[in-house]
Amino acid sequence: MASLKDMRVRIASTKATQKITKAMQMVAASKLRRAQTAAEAARPYADKMSAVISNIASAAAGSPGAPVLLAGTGRDQVHLLLVCTGERGLSGAFNSSIVRLARERALALMAQGKDVKFFCVGRKGYEQLRRLFDKQIVEHLDLRSVRQLGFVNAEDIAKKVLARFENGEFDVCTLFYSRFKSVIAQIPTAQQVIPLVVEESAAASTTSYEYEPEEDEILTRLLPRNLAVQIFRALLENNASFYGAQMSAMDNATRNAGEMIRKQTLVYNRTRQAQITKELIEIISGAEAV
């Protein structure tokens, strides 16, 4: 059995850990508000752009001059998985849930005889994926030095992806991220971004529009920007999801630390009382012997 001194050290260590987790919870809560506001503000623009492009694409999809980002390469052999995760841990299952979804998709594609490549955005996803797919990771982007996410960061990622697509390195690109729903709910999401998937509601719309210039020319300009917009939205959703998951995880850790302190203090008091009782019995026994 541990000595009383060891128990006191253990209780003090647990209390110090509880202070750290409580501080991290408060920091995550303060950052969550800003991140959630940014993610919610980006949704209408991204959704509207997708709807407009889908409306234009539904009319231009069959034309021979349709952009390759819409029509695709005509093949479905090489898949690029753009996996966006966090740079830090201590956030529960936030990072692992995104990686799990990407890993399941990769294994399913490989079982069909497809070639899979990974583009990792974020340190945690890269560290987990390289255990199984080290040779298939073609690029890794670390955003730890970025203090505040901006559209320029998404544009840089989009340019790298487009450059690889233009070089014929892949046929299909799928974006993986976690969509923020609430503090306790973040939804791992897979979204195909190349070639663009036309929404059924836009394709079935009976509303007819005339565009100037022609649809193909508009799409040639809009599709690359839409890719950057969707990546930017994914980064913002991830940021909000990370702080929500971290806030929840640190709250659970703080509660668990409090429960451990309660149990350790109870054991300490019982052990101390037993030791005092033993010493009293020894003193009384010695006095009676005299």
Helices and strands as residue ranges (DSSP letters): H 4-60, H 68-71, E 78-84, H 94-111, E 115-121, H 123-133, G 134-136, E 137-141, H 151-166, E 172-182, E 185-194, H 200-203, H 215-289
